[in-house]
Each structure stands twice: as C-alpha cells, then as structure tokens.
Amino acid sequence: MPEALAISPLPAFQAAVRPPGSKSLTNRALLLAALAEGTSHLTGVLFSDDTRVMLEALTKLGFAPEIDEPGECVTLLGRGGRIPADDAALHLGNAGTAFRFLTAAVCLGRGTYRLDGIPRMRERPIGQLVDALRELGANIQYEGKEGYPPLRISAAGLRGGQLAFEPTLSSQYISALLQIAPYLPGGLTLRFHGPITSRPYVEMTLALMARFGVIADTDPGFTRISVAPGAYQGIEYAVEPDASNASYFLAAAAIIPGAKCTIEGLGKASLQGDVGFADVLHQMGAGLLFGRDFITVFCPPAGQPLRGIDIDLSAMPDMAQTLAVVALFALGPTAIRNIGNLRVKETDRLAALRNELTKLGASVEIEGDDLLITPPPGGKVTPAAIDTYDDHRMAMSFAVAGLRGEGVVINDPACVNKTFPGFFDELERLRS
C-alpha cells in the first residue's frame, strides 16, 4: 500500500456491504474458546493485526489453534481454565483487547509471563486492572513506569471475591475480569459506583459468555455483576460482521446525495452496541431501515441536509471519529460528549480529531471530555493530507470525508490492517 492515498469523491451509489468479522467478538471468542472445556469451531473470524496478535499469544501460551484463514475459521481445543505454558513472553503490539484480556487470563496459570507492546502501548494505562487483579491475589510487577506496560506476572492462581469499581478508563478492564471469573474459587462479584464506561462492550462480553455456557447475574440497575464458579463449554460460533467498521459505509451513504447502503448480517439481533450508530445518523436526518439482520441508511432527500446534533457518545466511543467526519457536512454545530477515554486509545483521539478536522476547515474545541465541531461553510472541506497517527479509525473515518469533499489524502493508509485490511478495496467497490 502507498505511503499516502488520495480519496476521490464518490457519486451517488447503492450498495450492499458485509464487513469482515468483529474484532471485539473475535478476540473474546478466541479467549473463551481457549478457556472452555472441549473444542470450539469459530467461523467468520476476523484476520487482522489485532486478532493475529491474540492467536500468536494463545499459541505461545501452549494452545494450538487450527487456523483456516481463507475460510475465516479457527478450531481450538480449550483447556478448562488452565494455561498450558508456564513461561511465555507475549508481544501484543497495540492491541488493547488482547493486552487487557491476556493480562487477566495468564493470572490463571502457574508460571511467569511477560506482556509488552509497541511504544504507544506503554503509554496506555493498565493500573486499574492490575490493582483489581492484585486484590484477587495476583503477583504483577511493572517493568517500567508505574501503572503502564510492560508487565511481569508471576502467576500462582487467583482467589474469587468481590471488587468495587469507580468509573474505569476502559470497559476492557471489566471484560477481562468477567471472562476469567468462572475459574475463580467462589466466583466473582463486581460492584459499580457510577456508570460503566462503554457499557455495551461489557454487555457484549456477558452475552458471549452466555453463548459459551456461563450466565452472569446482574441487578436491574447494572450496579452489580456476579459470576458463579463454573466452566465454559466448547461451541460452534459464527462471528458477526464488525459494527464499528460498518459505520464508515453507513456514514458515506448519509453524506453523499442520492446514496444508499445496506449492511448485511447486522441488525437488531447484534451483540454489538455500535449498531446504534445507525440511529445517530437517523437523528441527524438520514433515512434508516433497521431489521433483525440488516441495516440500511440513505441520504436525506435534496433540500433536507443533515443536522448537527448534541449527543452523549460514552456508550459507543469508537463511533466518535465517524460522527465527527459526518459533522463536517451537517447544518450547524455538533457536540460529542463524554468521550474522554479517547485520550487513551491507539492515539489521543481527541487531539488527533481536533488537528485533522481543523485541516479540513472545521472549527473544533475540546471542553473537558466533550468535542465541539462547527463545520466549514456549506460543508465544503479544505483539501488536506490527513495524518492518521497509526490509528486505523482515523484512516477509515477521514477517508469518508474524501468521498464527499475534494482533495483528501490519507497518510499511512496501511494502518487499517489493525482491524480491516481490505477497507480501501471495499471503498472502491462502492464505485461499481
């Protein structure tokens, strides 16, 4: 792939798209299959940088996944909550899900495990998860800066019990603990004082745990989650398409006059909270058909522009970049609120959005955890080369801007390999 890729404006299109499998579901399913009793057969598996990191780590930990990449399948014999290897050095790149989930999982083992990643991963905090695991008996040492990777874990098993949480920086900490909970003596109860960060991702974890045979107990206010001792069972599981990656195609349909796009395999039955982004586009004025296993979005009729909105996006922060780009072409300002955890993602996404939206002619302010966007006059963007900060979502979201505005160039387009290696090929297919 070239170092920079020019995006050409796209005329009205009608398309049906089925994105590759969900990264979030793939990495959860791989780990639960490894912890289960018996064999799991996973189909629709995403093969990208982040999921390959998880597969490589599981292999180093002594599991033996049978991989059929052309067929998008993985078969994995679980070890019933045991970690086969007693010593492993895991390099996890910038894969947050893999790093957080495996930090918890290896604590079930008996041995020494070292977890590290690229320099950006060493800037992504993990202290809240480490503190929680230490309360459960884990011996975890920081090899560098306190509260950040790399980690050295001297594992000798964990105990169960109760943990109390204030709002966390990442829902992945909660998911990491829940996924190992059935194998803790006495199980695990988590109590929350305040809202759960990115709660739909925690609900996704619980739903997938249930598919593997472990059903958690939650109170009506979702202030407590309890998981009893038990074991996952090997299953046949089809990973659904990635809702986050579907958002770019839905956004393109919303902003390009005369366009219409249907996402196949995603709908009201999805386990992914990010399917709700279609409703956000509808609030802005886009047309929407939302079925059990499909989503269709179409541009408003001529003379009915998209409208800027004021929205709390804390439940689906990965959609902030897509929404920010759509806001360039809306009538009036857009306020995206309670997305402070974007600062600790693959890059500081709040700062990156301000920088790149400003290049395109928008007026952008960051107020606390809120992003305020005033679009350029008439939605006419300024030609610009967009820096992507080694962040796949910066590349994919700003490519959408180039489908409507002239002169948008995406620097380092290969960073999309993290979750969607064929993204730019799929964009080109919209022209056919």
LOBA-899757 format. One record per atom (N, C-alpha, C, O): x, y, z; residue in three letters. Coordinates in steps of 0.2 Angstrom, whole numbers, plus 5000, padded with zeros to 4 digits. Atoms other than C-alpha are relative to their C-alpha. Example, Ala and Ser with C-alpha at 12.3 -4.5 7.8 and 13.67 -1.06 7.14 Angstrom:
<kolfis>
500449945000ala/506249785039ala/500450065000ala/500950055003ala/499649944999ser/506849955036ser/499650055003ser/499950115004ser/
</kolfis>
This chain:
<kolfis>
500449945000met/500050005000met/500450065000met/501050065003met/499649945000pro/500750184996pro/500050035007pro/499650025011pro/499949974993glu/501350295010glu/499450055001glu/499250075006glu/500649955000ala/499850415005ala/499649984995ala/499849964989ala/500550025004leu/498250384997leu/499550054999leu/499250075003leu/500549945001ala/497150514988ala/499349964999ala/499349914996ala/500750025000ile/495250484990ile/499650044995ile/499650104996ile/500449965005ser/494150534975ser/499350005003ser/499149965005ser/500749994999pro/492450604978pro/499649944997pro/499749924991pro/500450065002leu/491150464976leu/499350034998leu/498950075002leu/500649985002pro/489550504966pro/499449955003pro/499649915007pro/500550044996ala/487850434972ala/500149934998ala/500349914993ala/499950085000phe/487950244975phe/499549975004phe/499149995008phe/500450044997gln/486850104980gln/500449935001gln/500649914996gln/499650064999ala/487749954988ala/499849965006ala/499549995011ala/500150044994ala/487649815000ala/500749975002ala/501149954998ala/499450014997val/489149785011val/500049955006val/499549965010val/499950044994arg/489649645023arg/500750015002arg/501249975000arg/499450004997pro/491149695033pro/500349945003pro/499949895004pro/499750064996pro/492349565040pro/499850005007pro/499550045010pro/500250014993gly/492049495057gly/500250055005gly/500750085004gly/499949954994ser/492049595073ser/500749995003ser/500849935005ser/499450014996lys/493749625081lys/499849985007lys/500149945010lys/500250014993ser/492949635098ser/499749935001ser/499949905006ser/500350074999leu/491949475096leu/500549954998leu/500649905002leu/499550055001thr/493449385088thr/500449995006thr/500649935007thr/499550014994asn/494649415102asn/499749985006asn/500049945010asn/500350034994arg/493349375115arg/499949934999arg/500049895003arg/500150075002ala/492849215106ala/500649965001ala/500649905003ala/499450045000leu/494649165104leu/500249985008leu/500449935009leu/499750014993leu/495049185123leu/499549955003leu/499749915007leu/500550044997leu/493349105129leu/500149934997leu/500049885001leu/499950075003ala/493748955117ala/500649975003ala/500649915005ala/499450034996ala/495448935125ala/499949985007ala/500249935009ala/500150024993leu/494748935142leu/499549955001leu/499449925007leu/500650045000ala/493248825138ala/500349925001ala/500949915000ala/499950075000glu/493148635141glu/499749974993glu/499249994991glu/500250035006gly/493148545124gly/500250054994gly/500550104995gly/499849975006thr/493348605106thr/499550054998thr/498950044998thr/500449955004ser/492648765098ser/500250014993ser/500850014991ser/499949995007his/492448795080his/499750074998his/499150084999his/500249935001leu/492348985076leu/500150024992leu/500550004989leu/500049985007thr/491849045059thr/499950084999thr/499750115004thr/500049935000gly/491849225052gly/500550045003gly/500450105005gly/499449974996val/493449255061val/500350064996val/500550054990val/499749945003leu/494249425058leu/500849985000leu/501049965005leu/499250015000phe/496149405052phe/500250074999phe/500250094993phe/499749935000ser/496949575056ser/500650005004ser/500749955008ser/499449994996asp/498449645065asp/499849985008asp/500149945011asp/500250014993asp/497449635082asp/499849935001asp/500049915007asp/500250074999thr/496749465080thr/500649954999thr/500649905003thr/499450045001arg/498349395074arg/500550005006arg/500849955008arg/499649994993val/499249465090val/499749955005val/500049915008val/500350044995met/497949365100met/500149934998met/500349895003met/499950075002leu/498149205090leu/500749985002leu/500949935004leu/499350024999glu/500049215091glu/500149995008glu/500549955010glu/499950014993ala/499949245110ala/499749945003ala/500049915007ala/500350074997leu/498749095113leu/500549944998leu/500649905002leu/499550055002thr/500048995103thr/500649995005thr/500849945007thr/499550004996lys/501449045114lys/499849985007lys/500249965011lys/500250034994leu/500449005129leu/499849935001leu/499649905006leu/500050085000gly/500348825124gly/499349984997gly/499249924997gly/500650025004phe/498648825115phe/500249994993phe/500750014990phe/499850025007ala/498648755097ala/499450014996ala/499149974993ala/500649995004pro/497348845087pro/500149984993pro/500749984990pro/499950025007glu/497048765070glu/499750064996glu/499150074996glu/500249945003ile/496948915058ile/499849994993ile/500349964989ile/500250005007asp/496048925041asp/499850074998asp/499250094998asp/500149935001glu/496249105036glu/499650014994glu/499150054994glu/500449995006pro/495549085018pro/499249995002pro/498850024999pro/500650024998gly/494049005026gly/499750045006gly/499150035008gly/500249954995glu/493949135040glu/499849955006glu/499349975010glu/500250054995cys/493948985053cys/500649995005cys/501149995003cys/499550024995val/494848945069val/499749945004val/499149955006val/500250064996thr/494648775078thr/500550005006thr/501150005005thr/499550004994leu/495348775096leu/499749965006leu/499149965007leu/500250044994leu/495348645110leu/500250045006leu/500850065007leu/500049964994gly/495048735126gly/500449955006gly/500349895005gly/499650044995arg/496048685142arg/499650015007arg/499950005012arg/500450004994gly/494648715155gly/500350055005gly/500350035011gly/499849944995gly/495348875163gly/500749995002gly/501050035006gly/499350014998arg/497148815163arg/500450034994arg/500250044989arg/499549975005ile/498648905154ile/500549944999ile/500949935004ile/499550055001pro/499748765147pro/500750025001pro/501149985004pro/499349984999ala/501348855146ala/500150035007ala/499750075010ala/499849974994asp/502248905162asp/500550064999asp/500850085004asp/499649955001asp/503349035154asp/499950034993asp/499949994988asp/500249975006ala/502949155140ala/500250075000ala/500050115004ala/500049935001ala/503449325133ala/499650024994ala/499749994989ala/500549985005leu/502049405124leu/500150074998leu/500150125002leu/500049935003his/502249555112his/499450014997his/499249984992his/500749995002leu/500549625109leu/499950064996leu/499350084996leu/500149955004gly/500849765098gly/499650065003gly/499850085009gly/500449954997asn/499549905101asn/499349975000asn/498850015000asn/500650035000ala/498149785103ala/499750005007ala/499949965011ala/500349994993gly/497149845118gly/499649945003gly/499749925009gly/500450054998thr/495949705119thr/500449945002thr/500349915007thr/499650054999ala/497249575118ala/500450015006ala/500549965011ala/499649994994phe/498349655131phe/499650005007phe/499849965011phe/500450004994arg/497049685144arg/499749935002arg/499749915007arg/500350074998phe/496149515142phe/500649955002phe/500449915006phe/499450054999leu/497849415142leu/500350025007leu/500549975010leu/499749984994thr/498449515157thr/499649965006thr/499949935010thr/500450044995ala/496949435167ala/500149934999ala/500149895004ala/500150085001ala/496949265159ala/500749975002ala/500649915005ala/499450044998val/498849225162val/500050005008val/500449955010val/500050014992cys/498449255181cys/499749935002cys/499849915008cys/500350074998leu/497549085180leu/500549955000leu/500449905002leu/499550055002gly/499149005175gly/500549995006gly/500450015012gly/499550014995arg/500648945185arg/500750014997arg/500949964994arg/499449985004gly/502249025179gly/500150075000gly/499850115003gly/499849935001thr/503049185173thr/499850024993thr/500049994988thr/500249985007tyr/502349285159tyr/500250085000tyr/500150125005tyr/499849935001arg/502949455152arg/499650024994arg/499649994989arg/500549975005leu/501749565142leu/500350074998leu/500450115003leu/499849935002asp/502349715132asp/499750014993asp/499449974990asp/500349985006gly/501949805116gly/500450064997gly/501050074999gly/499649955003ile/502449945105ile/500050065004ile/499750065009ile/499949944996pro/502950115112pro/499350035002pro/499350055008pro/500749974999arg/501150185111arg/499749955006arg/499349985010arg/500350044994met/500550035122met/500350015006met/499950015011met/499749984994arg/501750085135arg/499850075003arg/499950085008arg/500349944998glu/500850245136glu/499350005002glu/498950045004glu/500750014999arg/499150165138arg/499949975007arg/500249925008arg/500050024993pro/498650145157pro/499749945000pro/499249924997pro/500350074998ile/498349975164ile/499950005008ile/499849945010ile/500050014992gly/498450015183gly/499349985003gly/499449945008gly/500750024996gln/496549995187gln/499949934999gln/499649905004gln/500150075001leu/496549825180leu/500549965004leu/500449915008leu/499550034995val/498249775189val/499850015007val/499949965011val/500249994993asp/497549845205asp/499549955002asp/499549925007asp/500550054998ala/496049735204ala/500249935000ala/500049895004ala/499750064999leu/497049585200leu/500449995006leu/500449935009leu/499650014994arg/498149615214arg/499649995006arg/499749955011arg/500550024994glu/496649615226glu/499849935000glu/499649905005glu/500250075001leu/496249445219leu/500649955001leu/500549895000leu/499450044998gly/498049385224gly/500550004994gly/501049964995gly/499550015005ala/498949415208ala/500750045002ala/500750095005ala/499349974999asn/500849455208asn/500250034994asn/500550004989asn/499849975006ile/501149585195ile/500450065001ile/500350105006ile/499549954999gln/502649695193gln/500050054994gln/500050024988gln/499949955006tyr/502849855182tyr/500850004998tyr/501250015003tyr/499350005002glu/504449845172glu/500350074998glu/500950084998glu/499849935002gly/504450025168gly/499650055004gly/499650055010gly/500349954996lys/503350165173lys/499449975003lys/499049935001lys/500650024996glu/502050135187glu/499450014996glu/499250074994glu/500750005003gly/500350095180gly/500049994993gly/499450004990gly/499950015008tyr/500950055162tyr/500449944999tyr/500849925002tyr/499550055003pro/501649915152pro/500750024999pro/500850084999pro/500050075000pro/502749815151pro/499849975007pro/500050005012pro/500250034993leu/502149695165leu/500449935000leu/500549904995leu/499750064998arg/502949545173arg/499549975005arg/499449995010arg/500550034996ile/501649425180ile/500349935003ile/500549894999ile/499850064997ser/502249285192ser/499349975003ser/499149985008ser/500750024999ala/500649185192ala/500049935004ala/500449895003ala/500150064996ala/500049055205ala/499349995002ala/499149975007ala/500750004999gly/498249065203gly/499750065004gly/500150105006gly/500349944997leu/496949185210leu/499449985004leu/499249925004leu/500650014996arg/495549195223arg/499450044997arg/499550094994arg/500649965002gly/493749255220gly/499950055005gly/500350075009gly/500249954996gly/492849385229gly/499650054997gly/499250044992gly/500349945002gln/492149555227gln/500550064999gln/501050065002gln/499649945001leu/492849705219leu/499550064999leu/499050054996leu/500449945001ala/492149885219ala/500450054995ala/501050054995ala/499749965005phe/492450005204phe/499750075000phe/499150075000phe/500249945002glu/492350185202glu/500050004992glu/500249954989glu/499950005008pro/492150235183pro/500749984998pro/501250015000pro/499450025002thr/493550155174thr/500250034993thr/499850064990thr/499749975006leu/494650215160leu/499849964994leu/499749994988leu/500250055006ser/494150065149ser/499649955002ser/499749915008ser/500450064998ser/492749935149ser/500449944999ser/500249895001ser/499650065001gln/494149815143gln/500249975007gln/500349915008gln/499850024993tyr/494649805162tyr/499549965003tyr/499649905005tyr/500650044997ile/492949745167ile/499949944996ile/499849884999ile/500050065004ser/492849625152ser/500549955002ser/500449895002ser/499450044999ala/494549555156ala/499849965007ala/500049905007ala/500250034994leu/493949515174leu/499449954999leu/499549905002leu/500650045001leu/492249445169leu/500249934997leu/499949884998leu/499850065004gln/493049325157gln/500349945003gln/500349895002gln/499650054995ile/494149235170ile/499649985006ile/499849945009ile/500350014994ala/492849245183ala/499749935002ala/499749915008ala/500250074998pro/492149065182pro/500549965003pro/500349915006pro/499450054997tyr/493848995186tyr/500350035006tyr/500850005009tyr/499749984994leu/494049095202leu/499649965006leu/499049955005leu/500450034995pro/493649005218pro/499550045003pro/499650105006pro/500649964998gly/491949065224gly/499750054995gly/499350084997gly/500249955005gly/491749165208gly/500250075001gly/500650085005gly/499849934999leu/491749355207leu/499450044999leu/499050034995leu/500549955000thr/490649495210thr/500350074999thr/500850095003thr/499849935001leu/490949675203leu/499450045002leu/498950035000leu/500549944998arg/490049825211arg/500350064997arg/500950084997arg/499849945003phe/490049985202phe/499750065003phe/499150075004phe/500249944997his/489950155210his/500050064994his/500650094993his/500049965006gly/489450265195gly/499949964993gly/499949904994gly/500250045007pro/489150225176pro/500649964998pro/501249984999pro/499450045003ile/490150095167ile/500250034994ile/499850044989ile/499749985006thr/491250155154thr/499949954994thr/500049894995thr/500150045006ser/490750095137ser/499649945001ser/499849884999ser/500450064997arg/489349985145arg/499849954994arg/499849894996arg/500250055005pro/488849905128pro/500549954999pro/500449894997pro/499550045001tyr/490549825127tyr/500049945006tyr/500249895004tyr/500050054995val/490349745144val/499449954999val/499449895000val/500650045001glu/488549685139glu/500249954994glu/500049894994glu/499850055005met/489349605123met/500449955003met/500349895002met/499650054997thr/490649515134thr/499549955004thr/499649895003thr/500550054997leu/489149445145leu/499649964996leu/499549904997leu/500450045005ala/488149395130ala/500449944997ala/500249894996ala/499650055003leu/489649305123leu/500249945005leu/500249885003leu/499950054994met/490049215140met/499449965000met/499549905001met/500650044999ala/488249155140ala/500049954994ala/499749904995ala/500050045006arg/488449085122arg/500549945002arg/500449885000arg/499550054998phe/489948985130phe/499849965006phe/500149925009phe/500350044995gly/488848925144gly/500050035007gly/499949995012gly/500049974994val/489149045158val/499650065000val/499750114997val/500549945000ile/487749165163ile/500150045006ile/500150015012ile/499849964995ala/488149305174ala/499350035003ala/498850035000ala/500649974996asp/486849385187asp/500150075000asp/500750095003asp/500049924999thr/486549575186thr/499450025003thr/498950005002thr/500649974997asp/485449685196asp/499750054994asp/500050064989asp/500449965005pro/484149795187pro/500450064998pro/500450094992pro/499649935001gly/485249955188gly/500749994997gly/501050044996gly/499350015002phe/486849865182phe/500550035004phe/501050055002phe/499549984995thr/487749915198thr/500449945002thr/500849955006thr/499650064998arg/488249735201arg/500049954995arg/499549944991arg/499950065004ile/488849585191ile/500349955004ile/500849965006ile/499850064996ser/489049415199ser/500149944995ser/499649934991ser/499950065004val/489849265190val/500249945005val/500749955009val/499950064996ala/489749095199ala/500649964997ala/500749964991ala/499550055003pro/491148965198pro/499749964995pro/499149944996pro/500250045005gly/490948865183gly/500549994994gly/501149994995gly/499650015005ala/491648825166ala/499750024993ala/499150004992ala/500249995006tyr/491448875148tyr/500049934996tyr/500449894998tyr/500150065004gln/490948745135gln/500250014993gln/500050074990gln/499949995007gly/491648725118gly/499450004996gly/498949974997gly/500649995004ile/490448785105ile/500150014992ile/500750024990ile/499949985007glu/490148815086glu/499750085000glu/499250095003glu/500249934999tyr/490049005085tyr/500250044993tyr/500850044991tyr/499849965005ala/489949125070ala/500050075002ala/499650105004ala/499849934998val/490749295072val/499650054995val/499750044989val/500449955004glu/489549435066glu/500550054997glu/501050075000glu/499649955002pro/490249575055pro/500150065005pro/499750065010pro/499749944996asp/491149725063asp/499550065000asp/499550094994asp/500449945000ala/489849855068ala/500450074999ala/500250124996ala/499649945000ser/491249985071ser/500250024992ser/500250074990ser/499749995007asn/491949955053asn/499450014995asn/499550044990asn/500649995004ala/490149955046ala/499950085000ala/499650104995ala/500249934999ser/489950135052ser/500350054994ser/500050104992ser/499849955005tyr/491050215038tyr/499649994994tyr/499650044990tyr/500450015006phe/489950145024phe/499350035001phe/499150064997phe/500649964998leu/488450205033leu/500050075000leu/499650114997leu/499949935000ala/489150375035ala/500150034993ala/499850084992ala/499949985007ala/489650385017ala/499350004997ala/499250054993ala/500750005003ala/487850345012ala/499650065003ala/499250094999ala/500349944997ala/487250485024ala/500250064997ala/499850114997ala/499749935002ile/488350625017ile/500050014993ile/500150064990ile/499949995008ile/488350584998ile/499350004997ile/498949954998ile/500750005003pro/486750644989pro/499849944996pro/500249924991pro/500250065004gly/485750504982gly/500349935002gly/500149884998gly/499750074998ala/486750364991ala/499549965004ala/499149995008ala/500450054996lys/486050214999lys/500549945002lys/500849914997lys/499550064999cys/487050075008cys/499649965005cys/499349985010cys/500250054995thr/486449915017thr/500649965002thr/501049934998thr/499550044997ile/487549825029ile/499649935001ile/499149935005ile/500350075000glu/487149635028glu/500349975006glu/500949975008glu/499850044994gly/487249525044gly/500050045006gly/500350015011gly/500049964994leu/487049665056leu/499350035001leu/499050054996leu/500649974999gly/485449725064gly/499850005007gly/500350005012gly/500350004993lys/484349725080lys/500349945004lys/500349955010lys/499850064997ala/484949555084ala/500850005002ala/501049955005ala/499249994999ser/486849615085ser/500250005008ser/499850035012ser/499749994993leu/487849595101leu/500450065001leu/500650085006leu/499649944999gln/488749755097gln/499750065000gln/499250084997gln/500349944998gly/488249915104gly/500150054994gly/499750104994gly/499849955005asp/489050015089asp/499550004994asp/499550044990asp/500550005005val/487549965078val/499650065001val/499250084997val/500449944998gly/486750115087gly/500250064996gly/499850114996gly/499849945004phe/487750225076phe/499550024995phe/499450084993phe/500649995005ala/486350205063ala/499550045003ala/499250094999ala/500549964997asp/485150285075asp/500350075001asp/499950125000asp/499749935000val/486350435077val/500050034994val/499850094993val/500149975007leu/486350465058leu/499350014999leu/499250064996leu/500849985001his/484450455059his/499850065003his/499450105001his/500149944996gln/484450585072gln/500250064996gln/499950124997gln/499849945004met/485450695060met/499650014994met/499750064990met/500449995005gly/484150675047gly/500149944994gly/499749954989gly/499950065005ala/484750515037ala/499449965000ala/499149955005ala/500550065000gly/483550385031gly/500249945003gly/500849935003gly/499850064996leu/483550225041leu/499549944999leu/498949965001leu/500450064999leu/482850045039leu/500549965004leu/501049945003leu/499650044995phe/483449935054phe/499649945001phe/499149935005phe/500450064999gly/482949755053gly/500449955005gly/500949985008gly/499750044995arg/483449605063arg/500849984998arg/501249985002arg/499450025002asp/484949565052asp/500350044994asp/500750024990asp/499749955005phe/485249715041phe/499950075002phe/499450095006phe/500149934999ile/485449905042ile/500150044993ile/500550024990ile/500049965006thr/485050025028thr/500050075002thr/499550095005thr/500049934999val/485550205028val/500050044993val/500350014989val/500049965006phe/485150335014phe/500050075002phe/499850105007phe/499949934999cys/485550515012cys/499350045000cys/498850014996cys/500649975000pro/484150635015pro/499850034993pro/500350044989pro/500249975007pro/483150705000pro/500350074999pro/500550105004pro/499749945002ala/483850854991ala/499650065004ala/499050055004ala/500349944996gly/483551015001gly/499949995007gly/499650035011gly/500050014993gln/483550925018gln/500749975002gln/500849915003gln/499350024998pro/485350925024pro/500049975007pro/499549975011pro/499950024993leu/485950835039leu/500150055005leu/500350115003leu/500049954995arg/485850925055arg/500549985005arg/500649935007arg/499650014995gly/487150945068gly/499649985007gly/499050005007gly/500350024994ile/486750865085ile/500450015006ile/501050025006ile/499650004994asp/487250865103asp/499849945003asp/499349925005asp/500150074998ile/487450695109ile/500649975005ile/501249995004ile/499650034996asp/488250595123asp/500249934997asp/499849894996asp/499750065003leu/489350455115leu/500449965004leu/500849925002leu/499650044996ser/490050375130ser/499949934999ser/500349895001ser/500250075001ala/489150215126ala/500449974994ala/500549914994ala/499750035006met/490050195109met/500550054998met/500550084993met/499549955002pro/491650305109pro/500449994994pro/500650034991pro/499750015006asp/492350215094asp/499750034994asp/499950034989asp/500449965005met/491050305084met/500150075000met/499950114995met/499949934999ala/491650475089ala/500350034993ala/500250084991ala/499649975006gln/492850495074gln/499550004994gln/499650044990gln/500450005006thr/491550435061thr/499550065001thr/499450094996thr/500549955000leu/490250555068leu/500350074999leu/500050114996leu/499749945001ala/491550695069ala/500150024992ala/500050084990ala/499949995007val/491850675050val/499350024997val/499250064993val/500749985003val/489950675046val/499850075002val/499550104998val/500149934998ala/489850835056ala/500250054996ala/500050114996ala/499749965005leu/490850915043leu/499550024995leu/499550084992leu/500549995005phe/489350905031phe/499350015003phe/498950014999phe/500749994997ala/487950945043ala/499950075001ala/500450115000ala/500249934999leu/487051105045leu/500050025008leu/499649995012leu/499949984993gly/487551185062gly/500549965003gly/500849915001gly/499550034996pro/488751135075pro/499849935003pro/499249915004pro/500150074997thr/488950955083thr/500450005006thr/501050025006thr/499650014994ala/489450925101ala/499949925002ala/499449895002ala/499950074998ile/490050745105ile/500350005007ile/500850025008ile/499950004993arg/490050725124arg/500249945003arg/500149885001arg/499850064996asn/490850615137asn/500449954996asn/500349894997asn/499550045004ile/492250545126ile/500750005002ile/501250004998ile/499349994998gly/493750575137gly/500449945000gly/501049954999gly/499550065001asn/494350395136asn/500350004993asn/500749954992asn/499650005006leu/494850435118leu/500750025001leu/501150004996leu/499349984999arg/496450505125arg/500449945001arg/501049955000arg/499650054998val/497050335130val/499949944995val/500049884996val/500050065005lys/496650235114lys/500650004996lys/501150014998lys/499450015004glu/497850195099glu/500450075000glu/501050064999glu/499749934999thr/498250385100thr/499550045004thr/499050025006thr/500449954997asp/497550535109asp/499550024995asp/499650074991asp/500449995005arg/496050535098arg/499650075000arg/499550104995arg/500349945000leu/495350695104leu/500450054997leu/500250094993leu/499549955003ala/496950795100ala/500049994992ala/500150034989ala/499950015007ala/497050705083ala/499450024996ala/499550054991ala/500649975003leu/495250745079leu/500050084999leu/499950104994leu/499949935000arg/495550925083arg/500550024994arg/500350074990arg/499449985005asn/497150935072asn/499749994993asn/499850034989asn/500250025007glu/496350845057glu/499450044997glu/499350054991glu/500649965002leu/494650925057leu/500150074998leu/499850104994leu/499849935001thr/495451095058thr/500350014993thr/500250064989thr/499750005007lys/496451055042lys/499550004995lys/499650034990lys/500550005005leu/494851025033leu/499550065000leu/499050064997leu/500449935000gly/494151195038gly/499550005005gly/499250055006gly/500449994995ala/493151155053ala/500350045006ala/500950055007ala/499749974993ser/493251255070ser/499849955005ser/499349925006ser/500050064995val/493551125084val/500250035007val/500850065007val/499849994993glu/493651145103glu/499949945004glu/499449905003glu/500050054995ile/493951025116ile/499850035007ile/500250075010ile/500249974993glu/493051065133glu/499949945004glu/499449915004glu/500050064995gly/493450935146gly/500049944996gly/500549934992gly/500150065003asp/492850775139asp/499550004994asp/499349954991asp/500549995006asp/491750855125asp/500450034994asp/500950064995asp/499749985006leu/492250885107leu/499450044996leu/498950024995leu/500549965003leu/491351035099leu/500250024993leu/500850044992leu/499850005007ile/491351045080ile/499550054996ile/498950044996ile/500449955004thr/490751195069thr/500349984993thr/500949994991thr/499750025006pro/490851135051pro/500250064995pro/500050124997pro/499849955004pro/491651235037pro/499450034996pro/498949994995pro/500649975004pro/490451355027pro/499849954995pro/500149944990pro/500350045006gly/489251255016gly/500349935000gly/500249894995gly/499750075000gly/490151085021gly/500549994995gly/500749944993gly/499450015005lys/491551125008lys/500650005004lys/500950055007lys/499350014997val/493151055015val/500650024997val/500650034991val/499449975003thr/494851125013thr/500449944998thr/500549895002thr/499650055002pro/495951005003pro/500649995005pro/500950045007pro/499450014995ala/497250925015ala/500249935000ala/499949884998ala/499750074999ala/498350775019ala/499949995007ala/500150025012ala/500350024994ile/497650685034ile/500649965003ile/500749905001ile/499550054996asp/498950615047asp/499549965004asp/499049975006asp/500550054997thr/498250455054thr/500349975007thr/499949945010thr/499850014993tyr/499350435070tyr/500149925001tyr/500049905007tyr/500050074999asp/499550245067asp/499349985003asp/499349935007asp/500750024997asp/497650235071asp/499649994994asp/499450034990asp/500450025005his/496550135060his/499450044999his/499150054994his/500649965001arg/495050235064arg/500050074998arg/499650104995arg/499949945003met/495750395060met/500150004992met/499850044988met/500050025008ala/496150325042ala/499449994997ala/499250024992ala/500750025003met/494450255039met/499550055001met/499150064996met/500549954999ser/493450395046ser/500150064995ser/499750084992ser/499949945004phe/494350535037phe/500049984992phe/499950024988phe/500150025007ala/494350435021ala/499350014997ala/499150034992ala/500749995001val/492450455022val/499950074997val/499550094993val/500049935002ala/492750645021ala/500250014993ala/499950054989ala/499850005007gly/493650615004gly/499549984995gly/499649994989gly/500550025005leu/492150534997leu/499550054998leu/499150054993leu/500549945001arg/491150694998arg/500450064998arg/500250104994arg/499649935001gly/492550834998gly/500649984995gly/500949934996gly/499450005005glu/493950864985glu/500650005004glu/500750045009glu/499349994998gly/495750844989gly/500249975007gly/500749995010gly/499850044994val/495850725004val/500549954999val/500349914995val/499450055000val/497450625006val/500049975006val/500150005011val/499950044994ile/497650485019ile/500749985000ile/500949944996ile/499450034999asn/499350465025asn/500049945004asn/499649935008asn/499950074997asp/499950295031asp/499449965000asp/499149945005asp/500750045001pro/498350205024pro/500149935003pro/499649905005pro/499950074998ala/499150035029ala/499849995007ala/499749935009ala/500250014993cys/498650065047cys/499349975001cys/499249955007cys/500650035000val/496950005043val/500149925001val/499649895003val/499850084999asn/497749825044asn/499849985007asn/499749925008asn/500150024993lys/497449835063lys/499349965000lys/499249925004lys/500750045000thr/495549785060thr/499749994994thr/499249954993thr/500450015006phe/495049795042phe/500550014994phe/500550064991phe/499550005006pro/496449755029pro/499850024994pro/500150054990pro/500349995007gly/495349765014gly/499650065000gly/499250074995gly/500449945000phe/494549935019phe/500050044993phe/499450054991phe/500049965006phe/495150035004phe/499749974994phe/499550004989phe/500250045005asp/494749894992asp/499250005000asp/498950014995asp/500750004999glu/492949894999glu/499750074998glu/499250074995glu/500249935002leu/492850084997leu/499950004992leu/499550034989leu/500050005007glu/493250064979glu/499549964996glu/499249984991glu/500550045003arg/491949934976arg/499350045000arg/498950024996arg/500649965000leu/490650064980leu/499950044994leu/499450064992leu/500149975007arg/491050144963arg/499749964995arg/499649994989arg/500250045006ser/490549994953ser/499249995000ser/499049964996ser/
</kolfis>
